Each structure stands twice: as C-alpha cells, then as structure tokens.
Amino acid sequence: MRAVFLSVKVEPGKLREVADAFGDLDICSEIYSTAGDYDLLAKIYVESFDDLADLVADKVQKIPHIRETKSVLTFRTYKEPTR
C-alpha cells in the first residue's frame, strides 16, 4: 500500500460539509483541517497510482464545493508513527 496525501481547497463556508463527504466515502485514514494554501489534508492508502487516479476521478472530484486538489505521492517510509 502507498500513502498519498491529498490537499483540498474548499469553497468558503463549506469546509465541514466537504470533510464530512470525505468521511462518508470511507477512503481516508485521516482527515485534517489545515491553515495555508489548502483547507483540508486527507491521508489515503492505495495499492497503485492507477487506483489513485480512479479514486480522484470517480469519487473525490464528485464531492461538491471542492475548488482544487493536489496529490502528494509517497515512496518510502522512514519512521512509522507511534501511539
């Protein structure tokens, strides 16, 4: 599995609605609100980058009130999170 971070710009006043829509898709392991250029950061796991392309085209882009997305692909894990 590959971790992908998806940054999302949301229309003003629609952050909670978009975050809830991501949660309803059950594709994200984590969803964060952020400050800066993007409003949300979603961590998604995919088997392949082709799966990512399908997921973005078939699910993410159909969520209303998303203005822009940016995918950050990962290659290697150096340290697993501790809890």
Backbone bond lengths (Angstrom), bond angles and torsions (degrees), N, CA, C in turn:
res aa  C-N    CA-C-N  psi(-1)  N-CA   C-N-CA  omega(-1)  CA-C   N-CA-C  phi
1 M - - - 1.447 - - 1.523 109.51 -
2 R 1.294 114.97 142.95 1.461 122.26 177.22 1.525 109.48 -111.79
3 A 1.324 115.87 134.46 1.463 120.31 173.88 1.519 108.36 -85.00
4 V 1.308 115.20 136.26 1.465 122.22 176.23 1.515 106.85 -129.54
5 F 1.326 116.06 136.12 1.456 120.86 175.02 1.515 107.71 -104.33
6 L 1.312 116.43 126.44 1.447 122.24 -178.26 1.527 108.46 -113.00
7 S 1.328 116.39 113.03 1.465 121.88 175.62 1.518 108.45 -89.44
8 V 1.331 116.00 138.51 1.466 120.63 -173.13 1.519 110.38 -132.16
9 K 1.344 116.29 128.97 1.461 121.90 169.83 1.519 107.51 -94.33
10 V 1.325 115.60 134.21 1.457 121.84 -174.26 1.527 109.16 -120.57
11 E 1.324 116.16 146.35 1.467 120.44 174.96 1.532 108.86 -60.19
12 P 1.335 117.33 144.17 1.461 120.59 -179.69 1.535 111.83 -53.80
13 G 1.326 114.84 136.52 1.451 121.05 177.66 1.516 115.27 80.46
14 K 1.318 118.35 3.78 1.469 121.46 -175.48 1.530 113.30 -118.08
15 L 1.328 117.08 12.64 1.464 120.87 -174.89 1.523 112.08 -58.48
16 R 1.320 117.18 -52.03 1.465 120.96 -177.56 1.532 111.28 -61.71
17 E 1.320 116.30 -40.67 1.467 121.04 179.88 1.532 111.19 -61.82
18 V 1.327 116.60 -44.00 1.466 120.82 -179.99 1.530 110.07 -69.38
19 A 1.334 117.66 -42.78 1.463 120.75 178.47 1.528 110.36 -60.29
20 D 1.318 117.23 -42.72 1.466 120.81 177.97 1.531 111.13 -63.66
21 A 1.327 117.28 -38.54 1.468 121.12 178.71 1.525 110.51 -63.96
22 F 1.332 117.39 -40.05 1.465 120.65 174.94 1.523 109.97 -60.78
23 G 1.317 116.34 -45.94 1.459 120.55 178.96 1.519 112.35 -59.82
24 D 1.320 117.43 -38.74 1.461 122.11 179.76 1.529 112.22 -66.54
25 L 1.331 117.48 -28.51 1.468 120.68 178.96 1.518 112.51 -71.27
26 D 1.332 116.53 -20.89 1.460 121.67 179.62 1.535 112.10 57.78
27 I 1.338 115.84 41.73 1.467 121.08 179.27 1.520 112.37 -112.73
28 C 1.330 117.36 -12.76 1.460 121.69 -173.50 1.523 110.79 -105.84
29 S 1.317 116.30 138.68 1.456 119.33 172.83 1.530 109.92 -82.72
30 E 1.346 116.01 -29.27 1.462 121.35 179.56 1.521 108.92 -149.91
31 I 1.336 116.32 146.75 1.463 122.02 176.27 1.530 106.86 -136.42
32 Y 1.321 116.00 127.13 1.459 121.57 -178.52 1.520 110.72 -123.52
33 S 1.330 116.84 144.53 1.458 119.69 165.77 1.524 106.23 -84.32
34 T 1.331 116.72 145.67 1.456 120.78 -175.50 1.527 110.81 -135.26
35 A 1.310 115.27 162.99 1.459 122.17 172.84 1.524 107.09 -107.09
36 G 1.310 116.77 151.33 1.460 120.18 178.77 1.505 111.36 118.95
37 D 1.319 116.16 -145.60 1.458 121.70 -174.81 1.524 113.47 -70.22
38 Y 1.336 117.50 -26.22 1.461 121.88 -177.91 1.526 109.36 -121.70
39 D 1.325 115.69 160.44 1.457 121.40 -174.89 1.525 114.03 -100.75
40 L 1.325 116.44 -30.46 1.467 122.06 -179.91 1.518 109.98 -130.79
41 L 1.332 114.78 150.99 1.456 121.59 173.56 1.526 106.76 -130.83
42 A 1.317 116.08 119.43 1.458 121.51 -178.30 1.523 109.06 -114.71
43 K 1.323 116.38 134.21 1.460 121.65 175.29 1.523 107.52 -100.97
44 I 1.321 114.64 123.52 1.456 121.76 -175.10 1.527 108.14 -127.25
45 Y 1.315 117.44 142.42 1.458 121.56 174.29 1.522 109.29 -109.47
46 V 1.322 116.08 133.16 1.466 121.71 178.84 1.526 108.86 -132.59
47 E 1.314 114.99 154.44 1.469 120.64 176.56 1.534 110.86 -74.74
48 S 1.341 115.55 -38.07 1.470 119.87 -177.20 1.527 108.96 -146.30
49 F 1.309 115.52 165.09 1.451 119.39 178.01 1.526 111.01 -70.59
50 D 1.329 117.30 -24.69 1.471 120.13 172.66 1.528 110.20 -64.13
51 D 1.341 116.27 -38.81 1.466 120.06 176.22 1.524 110.80 -61.99
52 L 1.332 116.25 -37.57 1.462 120.19 177.61 1.519 110.67 -63.30
53 A 1.314 116.66 -44.89 1.466 120.89 179.51 1.525 110.53 -59.00
54 D 1.325 116.78 -44.10 1.463 120.83 178.62 1.524 111.21 -64.91
55 L 1.316 116.56 -43.48 1.455 121.11 -179.05 1.523 111.58 -61.26
56 V 1.324 116.78 -45.89 1.466 120.33 179.93 1.523 110.50 -64.84
57 A 1.317 117.08 -45.96 1.471 120.27 -177.42 1.528 112.49 -70.16
58 D 1.324 117.07 -40.24 1.461 120.49 -172.69 1.521 114.73 -89.64
59 K 1.335 117.21 -23.89 1.462 118.97 -176.24 1.525 113.24 -121.58
60 V 1.333 116.78 -56.58 1.461 120.61 -172.96 1.524 111.97 -63.81
61 Q 1.316 117.49 -47.13 1.462 119.83 -176.94 1.526 112.91 -68.31
62 K 1.318 117.87 -10.03 1.462 121.23 177.94 1.532 112.39 -91.41
63 I 1.340 117.09 -5.56 1.460 120.50 176.95 1.523 108.08 -75.36
64 P 1.335 117.48 123.74 1.476 119.58 178.63 1.533 111.82 -63.93
65 H 1.317 115.72 152.33 1.468 125.44 172.10 1.525 114.51 77.52
66 I 1.343 117.93 11.61 1.461 120.70 172.70 1.522 107.56 -88.84
67 R 1.326 116.27 128.62 1.459 121.11 -179.93 1.528 112.20 -94.57
68 E 1.334 116.23 -33.62 1.469 119.96 -174.93 1.522 109.24 -163.65
69 T 1.329 116.09 149.62 1.463 120.92 173.01 1.527 109.26 -130.89
70 K 1.313 114.43 155.21 1.464 121.52 176.02 1.516 107.05 -141.06
71 S 1.310 116.95 124.91 1.461 122.02 179.86 1.520 110.09 -98.07
72 V 1.320 115.72 134.60 1.455 122.11 173.75 1.523 106.40 -114.93
73 L 1.325 115.85 113.33 1.456 122.06 -177.81 1.516 109.88 -86.41
74 T 1.319 116.11 144.00 1.463 120.21 177.94 1.527 109.33 -113.91
75 F 1.336 115.58 154.86 1.455 120.74 -177.77 1.524 113.32 -120.22
76 R 1.312 117.36 -44.83 1.457 121.24 -173.24 1.525 108.92 -138.65
77 T 1.331 115.91 141.37 1.461 120.94 175.50 1.518 108.27 -99.49
78 Y 1.318 116.53 128.16 1.454 120.44 179.22 1.522 112.40 -100.88
79 K 1.313 116.03 -28.28 1.470 119.18 179.55 1.520 107.81 -149.26
80 E 1.300 115.33 123.86 1.457 120.78 176.76 1.529 108.57 -77.29
81 P 1.336 117.58 146.74 1.458 119.35 177.51 1.526 111.23 -65.53
82 T 1.312 115.63 146.93 1.469 121.17 175.51 1.509 108.44 -108.96
83 R 1.283 115.77 151.64 1.474 119.91 -178.93 1.491 110.00 -126.52
